[in-house]
Amino acid sequence: MLNKRNNKTFAKSILRAVKELDFRDFVHFNDNDMFRSFYLKDYLKPKISIYYSRDFMLAVDYWKKHGTALEPQLIAKSDICVANSTYLADYCKKYNKHSYYVGQGCDLEIFLNGINASEPQDMKLISKPRIGYVGALQILRLDLGLMHYIAVHRPDWNIILVGPEDNEFRESNLHKLPNVIFTGSRSIDELPAYINSFDVCINPQLLNEVTIGNYPRKIDEYLAVGKPVVATKTDAMSVFSEHVYLGKTNEDYVKLIEQALKENSVARTEARRVFAGMHTWENSVAEIYSAISKSV
């Protein structure tokens, strides 16, 4: 009842702006907001109401408590649903047949230019092959045991981890291994140079509710620099399968990294960069308009 009242207040504010701007036949685009926007279609009466799913929000306790009941209802009563991963599109399709995968827009310009970046100073003394990861080091999302396995079973490889650590990573045995190097946080402007200094990039993702449906923008950043990538196999990764080595087990990762090192070539590098360059906001928005045209 309180949520409905909040929605009504929210809708009044939006409608004042709609009137002032003289909007006609406007589109209501709901970006994963299952609480404040639950009744907005009823109050706003838009030309079309779109639910955009870009994360599996119900994996987070805040959203799970009431969202487990509300989100399926909201998906069902939306005119169409669009999602940035195939996993989330399939999830939405359970409740609304007008659900579409529209990809993910990424700002990749600095990463596409990263192929020309100079080697960071702290990488120059680290021998190759370098197996690298760039991003937040969080136990909720990354398989710490897998990373330990790779480092122990291939001591001739150097594992470079670029990003801030949570408490579990700071206290992990990875810090005791001589071939695991933590650089700490780096600014986004520095990341393309680190990626360019790696021989293979990895995304050792845990499979859980938080990660299984996520669109992996990190993979696009790796590919934009042209690097071979080994990642955990998920439904959302299926669209990358032609350009990324996908594995499930510790043994898969070691074997696939070895394969990636052997198979790298100028032609593969360029193909990865072309593929990543297709994942623009312009293309994603075009897919959203295409989904609208199929349903209006």
Residue frames relative to the residue before (quaternion, step in Angstrom):
aa qw qx qy qz dx dy dz
M 1.0000 0.0000 0.0000 0.0000 0.00 0.00 0.00
L 0.6696 0.4827 -0.2944 0.4816 3.57 0.99 -0.88
N 0.6341 0.5283 -0.3330 0.4560 3.56 1.03 -0.76
K 0.6323 0.5250 -0.3291 0.4651 3.58 1.01 -0.77
R 0.6381 0.5163 -0.3190 0.4739 3.56 1.03 -0.79
N 0.6448 0.5128 -0.3177 0.4693 3.59 0.96 -0.83
N 0.6327 0.5339 -0.3232 0.4584 3.57 1.00 -0.86
K 0.6508 0.5276 -0.3143 0.4465 3.57 0.98 -0.87
T 0.6469 0.5076 -0.3064 0.4795 3.57 1.01 -0.84
F 0.6386 0.5277 -0.3059 0.4692 3.54 1.00 -0.92
A 0.6648 0.5164 -0.2985 0.4498 3.59 0.92 -0.95
K 0.6284 0.5395 -0.3403 0.4452 3.61 0.99 -0.80
S 0.6458 0.5217 -0.3133 0.4611 3.56 1.00 -0.85
I 0.6554 0.5053 -0.3022 0.4731 3.57 0.98 -0.89
L 0.6829 0.5022 -0.2946 0.4412 3.59 0.89 -0.94
R 0.5818 0.5532 -0.3779 0.4612 3.60 1.13 -0.54
A 0.6692 0.4859 -0.2922 0.4803 3.56 0.97 -0.87
V 0.6136 0.5502 -0.3403 0.4528 3.59 1.02 -0.82
K 0.6740 0.4935 -0.2930 0.4651 3.56 0.95 -0.91
E 0.6641 0.5123 -0.3050 0.4511 3.56 0.90 -0.93
L 0.7237 0.4199 -0.2314 0.4964 3.58 1.02 -0.82
D 0.3405 -0.7699 0.4687 0.2678 3.56 1.35 -0.15
F 0.1908 0.7849 -0.5550 0.1989 3.56 0.91 0.98
R 0.0957 -0.7751 0.6228 0.0463 3.57 -1.06 0.83
D 0.8453 0.0751 -0.0639 0.5252 3.60 -1.06 0.72
F 0.1923 0.8330 -0.4988 0.1425 3.55 0.93 0.90
V 0.4198 -0.6839 0.5507 0.2298 3.53 -1.34 0.52
H 0.2361 -0.7376 0.6153 0.1472 3.56 -0.99 0.88
F 0.0592 -0.8083 0.5852 -0.0262 3.58 -0.49 1.26
N 0.1139 -0.8282 0.5488 0.0029 3.56 -0.34 1.30
D 0.1913 -0.8098 0.5507 0.0662 3.55 -0.37 1.28
N 0.8164 -0.3219 0.1583 0.4526 3.58 0.03 1.37
D 0.4956 0.6521 -0.4370 0.3716 3.62 1.19 0.40
M 0.0854 -0.8643 0.4954 0.0150 3.56 0.09 1.30
F 0.6657 0.4879 -0.3124 0.4703 3.63 1.21 -0.22
R 0.7651 0.3846 -0.2189 0.4678 3.60 0.43 -1.20
S 0.7520 0.3875 -0.2064 0.4917 3.59 1.17 -0.53
F 0.3537 0.7787 -0.4754 0.2065 3.59 1.23 0.10
Y 0.7864 0.2924 -0.1479 0.5237 3.61 1.00 -0.81
L 0.4066 0.7624 -0.4515 0.2226 3.60 1.23 -0.02
K 0.5953 0.5556 -0.3832 0.4360 3.59 1.01 -0.65
D 0.6544 0.5190 -0.3078 0.4557 3.60 1.00 -0.83
Y 0.7411 0.4270 -0.2308 0.4639 3.58 0.89 -0.92
L 0.7260 0.4446 -0.2518 0.4603 3.60 0.96 -0.83
K 0.1288 -0.8194 0.5371 0.1532 3.56 1.12 -0.76
P 0.1002 0.8312 -0.5379 0.0988 3.60 0.69 1.06
K 0.6581 -0.4686 0.3963 0.4361 3.56 -1.30 0.16
I 0.7749 -0.0923 0.0830 0.6197 3.53 1.06 -0.84
S 0.2094 -0.7699 0.5927 0.1104 3.58 -1.05 0.78
I 0.1057 -0.8157 0.5687 -0.0025 3.56 -0.67 1.19
Y 0.1852 -0.7478 0.6261 0.1202 3.56 -0.98 0.88
Y 0.1619 -0.7953 0.5818 0.0520 3.57 -0.73 1.14
S 0.1067 -0.7977 0.5930 0.0248 3.57 -0.60 1.18
R 0.0631 0.8257 -0.5564 0.0682 3.58 -0.51 1.15
D 0.7463 0.1497 -0.1499 0.6310 3.57 1.35 0.11
F 0.4276 -0.6524 0.5414 0.3138 3.56 -1.17 0.51
M 0.2114 -0.8521 0.4701 0.0904 3.53 0.27 1.37
L 0.6228 0.5850 -0.3469 0.3868 3.59 1.08 -0.65
A 0.5416 0.5989 -0.4061 0.4278 3.59 1.27 -0.07
V 0.6598 0.4764 -0.2902 0.5034 3.58 1.29 -0.33
D 0.5603 -0.6631 0.3788 0.3207 3.58 -0.74 1.07
Y 0.6197 0.5658 -0.3525 0.4142 3.61 0.94 -0.85
W 0.7408 0.4008 -0.2150 0.4944 3.58 0.91 -0.96
K 0.6105 0.6122 -0.3479 0.3625 3.57 1.07 -0.76
K 0.6137 0.6162 -0.3614 0.3361 3.58 0.87 -0.97
H 0.8048 0.1695 -0.0842 0.5626 3.59 0.79 -0.99
G 0.5960 0.6232 -0.3503 0.3656 3.57 1.15 -0.61
T 0.5472 0.6224 -0.4021 0.3891 3.59 1.12 -0.57
A 0.7174 0.3900 -0.2369 0.5264 3.57 1.07 -0.71
L 0.7301 0.4836 -0.2555 0.4096 3.59 0.89 -0.93
E 0.6628 0.5429 -0.3444 0.3839 3.60 0.83 -0.90
P 0.6532 0.4922 -0.3521 0.4550 3.69 0.81 -0.76
Q 0.6388 0.5145 -0.3329 0.4651 3.62 1.02 -0.72
L 0.6627 0.5086 -0.3029 0.4586 3.57 0.98 -0.86
I 0.6233 0.5230 -0.3320 0.4773 3.57 1.03 -0.79
A 0.6722 0.5243 -0.2942 0.4321 3.57 0.89 -0.97
K 0.7611 0.3864 -0.2265 0.4692 3.61 0.89 -0.83
S 0.4980 0.6128 -0.4467 0.4206 3.61 1.26 0.01
D 0.5577 -0.6128 0.4319 0.3561 3.58 -1.10 0.60
I 0.7728 -0.0781 0.0313 0.6290 3.55 1.05 -0.78
C 0.2293 -0.7295 0.6201 0.1749 3.54 -1.35 0.29
V 0.0777 -0.7704 0.6306 0.0525 3.55 -1.07 0.75
A 0.0988 -0.8103 0.5775 0.0081 3.56 -1.05 0.77
N 0.4397 -0.7217 0.4779 0.2397 3.55 -1.10 0.70
S 0.7433 0.2501 -0.2254 0.5780 3.61 1.25 0.19
T 0.6002 -0.5729 0.4154 0.3728 3.56 -1.18 0.55
Y 0.6017 0.5676 -0.3545 0.4360 3.58 1.07 -0.71
L 0.7097 0.4495 -0.2625 0.4747 3.58 0.85 -0.98
A 0.5960 0.5459 -0.3661 0.4613 3.60 1.11 -0.60
D 0.6618 0.4928 -0.3008 0.4782 3.58 0.99 -0.83
Y 0.6089 0.5450 -0.3406 0.4650 3.58 1.10 -0.73
C 0.6794 0.4822 -0.2908 0.4705 3.60 0.88 -0.93
K 0.6325 0.5690 -0.3268 0.4115 3.57 1.05 -0.79
K 0.5339 0.6181 -0.4034 0.4125 3.59 1.22 -0.36
Y 0.7831 0.3220 -0.1391 0.5135 3.58 1.11 -0.74
N 0.7895 0.1199 -0.0533 0.5995 3.57 1.23 -0.42
K 0.3696 -0.7645 0.4823 0.2151 3.59 -0.47 1.19
H 0.6549 0.4754 -0.3118 0.4979 3.59 1.23 -0.39
S 0.3649 0.7111 -0.5016 0.3310 3.56 0.64 1.19
Y 0.0603 -0.8371 0.5414 -0.0505 3.55 -0.80 1.06
Y 0.3956 -0.6612 0.5854 0.2524 3.53 -1.24 0.67
V 0.0672 -0.8329 0.5493 -0.0018 3.60 -0.70 1.08
G 0.5282 -0.6475 0.4121 0.3633 3.59 1.25 0.18
Q 0.4147 -0.6918 0.5431 0.2333 3.52 -1.37 -0.14
G 0.3365 -0.7179 0.5694 0.2173 3.54 -0.94 0.84
C 0.0513 -0.7921 0.6082 0.0027 3.55 -1.02 0.85
D 0.3411 -0.7004 0.5845 0.2267 3.56 -1.14 0.67
L 0.0220 0.8786 -0.4695 0.0850 3.55 0.14 1.34
E 0.3578 0.7818 -0.4750 0.1875 3.59 1.23 -0.07
I 0.7028 0.4549 -0.2981 0.4585 3.61 0.79 -0.93
F 0.6453 0.5055 -0.3309 0.4676 3.60 1.14 -0.54
L 0.6185 0.5278 -0.3432 0.4702 3.59 1.05 -0.70
N 0.6812 0.4561 -0.2770 0.5012 3.57 1.11 -0.68
G 0.5144 0.6939 -0.3874 0.3222 3.57 1.28 -0.33
I 0.5339 0.6400 -0.4118 0.3685 3.58 1.19 -0.38
N 0.7019 0.4246 -0.2530 0.5129 3.58 1.25 -0.41
A 0.4485 0.7226 -0.4393 0.2892 3.61 1.27 -0.02
S 0.4881 -0.6572 0.4993 0.2840 3.54 -1.12 0.76
E 0.5880 -0.5931 0.4265 0.3474 3.54 -1.17 0.63
P 0.4763 -0.6665 0.4823 0.3103 3.62 -0.82 0.92
Q 0.6270 -0.5848 0.3701 0.3578 3.54 -1.08 0.78
D 0.7180 0.4594 -0.2708 0.4473 3.60 0.90 -0.87
M 0.6092 0.5382 -0.3592 0.4583 3.61 1.28 -0.01
K 0.5521 0.6834 -0.3769 0.2934 3.57 1.14 -0.59
L 0.7290 0.4122 -0.2441 0.4889 3.59 1.07 -0.63
I 0.5817 0.5726 -0.3746 0.4397 3.59 1.29 -0.01
S 0.3933 -0.7554 0.4791 0.2125 3.55 -0.63 1.15
K 0.4330 -0.6734 0.5394 0.2611 3.54 -1.29 0.41
P 0.5297 -0.1002 -0.8353 -0.1081 1.51 -2.37 0.85
R 0.2651 -0.7422 0.5979 0.1461 3.51 -1.17 0.75
I 0.1412 -0.7712 0.6190 0.0470 3.53 -0.80 1.10
G 0.0447 -0.8817 0.4678 -0.0430 3.58 -0.33 1.22
Y 0.1142 -0.7416 0.6568 0.0749 3.47 -1.33 0.58
V 0.0897 -0.7810 0.6170 0.0361 3.58 -1.01 0.88
G 0.5875 0.5620 -0.4258 0.3972 3.58 -0.76 1.04
A 0.7016 -0.4372 0.3385 0.4494 3.55 -1.31 0.05
L 0.2829 -0.7524 0.5763 0.1477 3.57 -0.95 0.95
Q 0.1535 0.8084 -0.5335 0.1955 3.54 0.01 1.39
I 0.4928 -0.6847 0.4606 0.2762 3.55 -0.86 1.00
L 0.5897 0.5888 -0.3627 0.4173 3.59 1.17 -0.52
R 0.7919 0.3351 -0.1385 0.4913 3.57 1.07 -0.75
L 0.7790 0.3402 -0.1659 0.4999 3.60 1.06 -0.65
D 0.4366 -0.6968 0.5187 0.2340 3.54 -1.14 0.79
L 0.2671 -0.8043 0.5161 0.1242 3.54 -0.03 1.35
G 0.6483 0.5333 -0.3117 0.4452 3.58 0.99 -0.85
L 0.6250 0.5354 -0.3274 0.4642 3.58 1.05 -0.77
M 0.6636 0.5028 -0.3078 0.4605 3.57 0.90 -0.90
H 0.6278 0.5249 -0.3218 0.4762 3.58 1.06 -0.79
Y 0.6386 0.5395 -0.3193 0.4463 3.59 0.97 -0.88
I 0.6596 0.5109 -0.3129 0.4539 3.59 0.86 -0.94
A 0.6838 0.5033 -0.2874 0.4432 3.55 0.87 -0.99
V 0.6910 0.4786 -0.2807 0.4634 3.59 0.94 -0.87
H 0.7302 0.4430 -0.2505 0.4559 3.59 0.91 -0.87
R 0.7672 0.1877 -0.1608 0.5919 3.59 1.20 -0.26
P 0.0924 -0.8436 0.5283 0.0274 3.59 0.38 1.24
D 0.6013 0.5631 -0.3561 0.4411 3.59 1.28 -0.29
W 0.6236 0.4844 -0.3430 0.5087 3.58 1.29 -0.09
N 0.2599 -0.7253 0.6086 0.1895 3.56 -1.15 0.62
I 0.2267 -0.7741 0.5834 0.0954 3.55 -0.81 1.12
I 0.1096 -0.8117 0.5735 0.0144 3.58 -0.50 1.23
L 0.0705 -0.8035 0.5911 -0.0023 3.58 -0.69 1.12
V 0.0809 -0.8172 0.5702 -0.0230 3.56 -0.46 1.28
G 0.6283 0.5298 -0.3905 0.4148 3.57 -0.55 1.14
P 0.6242 -0.5449 0.4047 0.3870 3.57 -1.29 0.26
E 0.3106 -0.7649 0.5417 0.1585 3.57 -1.08 0.78
D 0.3700 -0.6628 0.5891 0.2770 3.54 -1.21 0.54
N 0.7485 -0.4199 0.2558 0.4450 3.61 -1.25 0.17
E 0.6557 0.5295 -0.3205 0.4323 3.59 0.94 -0.89
F 0.6626 0.4852 -0.3125 0.4773 3.58 0.99 -0.76
R 0.6406 0.5355 -0.3316 0.4393 3.58 0.98 -0.81
E 0.7458 0.3931 -0.2054 0.4971 3.57 1.09 -0.74
S 0.4935 0.7014 -0.4080 0.3130 3.60 1.26 -0.02
N 0.6196 -0.5643 0.4167 0.3521 3.53 -1.34 0.38
L 0.4458 0.6866 -0.4607 0.3428 3.57 1.23 -0.12
H 0.6401 0.5489 -0.3214 0.4309 3.56 1.08 -0.71
K 0.6494 0.5178 -0.3125 0.4610 3.59 1.26 -0.31
L 0.6144 0.5596 -0.3440 0.4370 3.57 1.27 -0.22
P 0.4564 -0.7327 0.4316 0.2619 3.61 -0.70 1.07
N 0.7294 0.4203 -0.2506 0.4780 3.61 1.12 -0.49
V 0.5838 0.4979 -0.4035 0.4984 3.59 1.21 0.51
I 0.0671 -0.8162 0.5735 -0.0201 3.57 -0.57 1.18
F 0.1735 -0.7607 0.6211 0.0739 3.55 -0.85 1.07
T 0.2319 -0.7940 0.5462 0.1322 3.60 -0.70 1.01
G 0.4295 -0.6543 0.4951 0.3772 3.57 1.18 -0.56
S 0.7323 -0.4139 0.3028 0.4480 3.57 -1.31 -0.12
R 0.0694 -0.7582 0.6469 0.0431 3.52 -1.23 0.65
S 0.5406 -0.6094 0.4597 0.3535 3.58 -1.13 0.58
I 0.6375 -0.5513 0.3682 0.3925 3.57 -1.16 0.54
D 0.6083 0.5651 -0.3530 0.4314 3.59 1.10 -0.60
E 0.6836 0.4867 -0.2811 0.4656 3.59 1.17 -0.57
L 0.5491 0.6779 -0.3844 0.3021 3.58 1.14 -0.58
P 0.6373 0.5277 -0.3709 0.4217 3.67 0.83 -0.73
A 0.6415 0.5236 -0.3353 0.4493 3.60 1.01 -0.72
Y 0.6403 0.5023 -0.3313 0.4774 3.60 1.01 -0.73
I 0.6455 0.5094 -0.3267 0.4658 3.59 0.90 -0.88
N 0.6601 0.5202 -0.3050 0.4478 3.58 0.96 -0.86
S 0.6660 0.5039 -0.3033 0.4589 3.60 1.17 -0.51
F 0.5921 0.5690 -0.3650 0.4388 3.61 1.27 -0.19
D 0.4220 -0.6718 0.5433 0.2746 3.55 -1.26 0.48
V 0.7710 0.0140 0.0010 0.6367 3.56 1.14 -0.74
C 0.2359 -0.7526 0.5967 0.1481 3.58 -1.04 0.80
I 0.1531 -0.8008 0.5747 0.0708 3.58 -1.06 0.73
N 0.1133 -0.7358 0.6586 0.1098 3.51 -1.35 0.41
P 0.0557 -0.8513 0.5216 -0.0059 3.61 0.32 1.30
Q 0.0236 0.8694 -0.4887 0.0695 3.51 0.68 1.20
L 0.4160 -0.6474 0.5770 0.2736 3.53 -1.15 0.69
L 0.3353 -0.7089 0.5727 0.2390 3.55 -1.16 0.54
N 0.2999 0.7174 -0.5817 0.2387 3.54 -0.50 1.24
E 0.7477 -0.4118 0.2636 0.4493 3.58 -1.27 0.08
V 0.6415 0.5420 -0.3275 0.4329 3.57 1.06 -0.72
T 0.7967 0.3690 -0.1619 0.4505 3.57 0.88 -0.95
I 0.5967 0.6560 -0.3724 0.2738 3.57 0.97 -0.82
G 0.7730 0.3571 -0.2041 0.4830 3.61 1.01 -0.65
N 0.4907 0.7073 -0.4147 0.2948 3.58 1.23 -0.18
Y 0.4062 -0.6441 0.5835 0.2823 3.53 -1.17 0.66
P 0.3071 -0.8013 0.4881 0.1594 3.62 -0.62 1.10
R 0.1813 -0.8172 0.5382 0.0977 3.60 0.16 1.22
K 0.5413 0.6250 -0.3866 0.4085 3.55 1.18 -0.57
I 0.6333 0.5369 -0.3330 0.4470 3.59 1.01 -0.82
D 0.6296 0.5279 -0.3329 0.4627 3.60 0.99 -0.79
E 0.6500 0.5187 -0.3214 0.4528 3.57 0.98 -0.82
Y 0.6305 0.5186 -0.3242 0.4779 3.59 1.00 -0.82
L 0.7050 0.4773 -0.2690 0.4503 3.57 0.80 -1.06
A 0.6047 0.5728 -0.3549 0.4247 3.60 1.08 -0.70
V 0.6704 0.4448 -0.2883 0.5193 3.59 1.17 -0.60
G 0.5475 -0.6637 0.3638 0.3570 3.58 1.30 -0.09
K 0.4828 0.7235 -0.3981 0.2914 3.57 1.26 0.10
P 0.5108 -0.5862 0.5167 0.3584 3.59 -1.17 0.55
V 0.1210 -0.8083 0.5757 0.0240 3.57 -0.97 0.88
V 0.1032 -0.7401 0.6615 0.0630 3.54 -1.11 0.87
A 0.0450 0.8174 -0.5665 0.0946 3.57 -0.70 1.10
T 0.5968 -0.5574 0.4421 0.3709 3.53 -1.31 0.35
K 0.4453 -0.7090 0.4886 0.2455 3.54 -0.91 0.97
T 0.1282 0.7509 -0.6376 0.1143 3.56 -0.81 1.11
D 0.6693 -0.4697 0.3693 0.4417 3.55 -1.27 0.18
A 0.6560 0.5261 -0.3125 0.4419 3.59 0.95 -0.86
M 0.6585 0.5143 -0.3091 0.4542 3.61 1.17 -0.54
S 0.4415 0.7274 -0.4511 0.2692 3.61 1.21 -0.20
V 0.6517 0.5290 -0.3266 0.4345 3.60 1.03 -0.71
F 0.6796 0.4732 -0.2815 0.4847 3.59 1.28 -0.30
S 0.4199 0.7832 -0.4209 0.1820 3.57 1.27 -0.30
E 0.6307 0.5480 -0.3447 0.4279 3.62 1.09 -0.56
H 0.7906 0.3198 -0.1375 0.5038 3.59 1.14 -0.61
V 0.7298 0.3584 -0.2074 0.5440 3.59 1.28 -0.14
Y 0.3865 -0.6883 0.5621 0.2466 3.56 -1.07 0.79
L 0.1218 -0.8274 0.5479 0.0171 3.57 -0.60 1.17
G 0.0207 0.8137 -0.5782 0.0565 3.56 -0.83 1.05
K 0.3551 -0.7427 0.5318 0.1988 3.54 -1.29 0.35
T 0.7879 0.3164 -0.1438 0.5083 3.59 1.01 -0.78
N 0.6831 -0.4479 0.3739 0.4394 3.54 -1.34 0.15
E 0.6648 0.5108 -0.2964 0.4575 3.55 0.95 -0.95
D 0.5948 0.5660 -0.3530 0.4486 3.59 1.08 -0.75
Y 0.6664 0.5276 -0.3108 0.4254 3.55 0.85 -0.98
V 0.6712 0.4915 -0.3091 0.4608 3.59 0.85 -0.93
K 0.6674 0.5031 -0.2969 0.4619 3.58 0.91 -0.95
L 0.7030 0.4765 -0.2744 0.4511 3.59 0.89 -0.91
I 0.6050 0.5247 -0.3613 0.4775 3.59 1.09 -0.59
E 0.6254 0.5271 -0.3315 0.4703 3.58 1.00 -0.82
Q 0.6624 0.5059 -0.2965 0.4663 3.57 0.96 -0.91
A 0.6509 0.5264 -0.3128 0.4489 3.57 0.96 -0.89
L 0.6413 0.5243 -0.3198 0.4600 3.59 1.02 -0.80
K 0.6928 0.4885 -0.2739 0.4543 3.58 0.98 -0.88
E 0.7658 0.4330 -0.2041 0.4294 3.56 0.91 -0.95
N 0.4611 0.7058 -0.4582 0.2817 3.60 1.16 -0.22
S 0.0687 0.7887 -0.6046 0.0876 3.55 -1.05 0.82
V 0.6678 -0.4813 0.3787 0.4230 3.55 -1.31 0.23
A 0.6570 0.5187 -0.3163 0.4464 3.58 0.95 -0.86
R 0.6616 0.4922 -0.3071 0.4751 3.61 0.96 -0.84
T 0.6146 0.5551 -0.3397 0.4457 3.56 1.04 -0.79
E 0.6928 0.4714 -0.2789 0.4691 3.56 0.85 -0.94
A 0.6331 0.5344 -0.3367 0.4474 3.60 1.00 -0.77
R 0.6305 0.5259 -0.3310 0.4652 3.59 1.03 -0.77
R 0.6748 0.5052 -0.2990 0.4472 3.57 0.91 -0.92
V 0.6331 0.5161 -0.3271 0.4752 3.59 1.02 -0.78
F 0.6525 0.5202 -0.3141 0.4528 3.58 0.92 -0.91
A 0.6764 0.4857 -0.3005 0.4651 3.61 0.83 -0.95
G 0.6510 0.5540 -0.3112 0.4153 3.57 1.02 -0.82
M 0.5860 0.5775 -0.3657 0.4351 3.59 1.27 -0.28
H 0.6567 0.5358 -0.3093 0.4313 3.59 1.18 -0.50
T 0.1988 0.7919 -0.5348 0.2176 3.53 0.55 1.29
W 0.6147 -0.5214 0.4294 0.4073 3.56 -1.28 0.27
E 0.6014 0.5673 -0.3630 0.4298 3.59 1.05 -0.71
N 0.6864 0.4748 -0.2878 0.4697 3.58 0.91 -0.90
S 0.6438 0.5202 -0.3259 0.4569 3.59 1.01 -0.79
V 0.6589 0.4938 -0.3063 0.4778 3.59 0.95 -0.86
A 0.6116 0.5405 -0.3507 0.4592 3.60 1.05 -0.70
E 0.6451 0.5077 -0.3177 0.4745 3.59 1.03 -0.74
I 0.6167 0.5319 -0.3441 0.4674 3.59 1.08 -0.68
Y 0.6581 0.4963 -0.3081 0.4751 3.59 0.95 -0.86
S 0.6173 0.5404 -0.3357 0.4627 3.56 1.09 -0.73
A 0.6430 0.5138 -0.3153 0.4724 3.58 1.02 -0.84
I 0.6321 0.5292 -0.3293 0.4604 3.59 1.02 -0.79
S 0.6762 0.5154 -0.3012 0.4318 3.57 0.89 -0.95
K 0.6397 0.5267 -0.3266 0.4546 3.59 1.16 -0.58
S 0.7684 0.4072 -0.1756 0.4614 3.57 1.15 -0.59
V 0.6117 0.5689 -0.3578 0.4173 3.59 1.17 -0.42
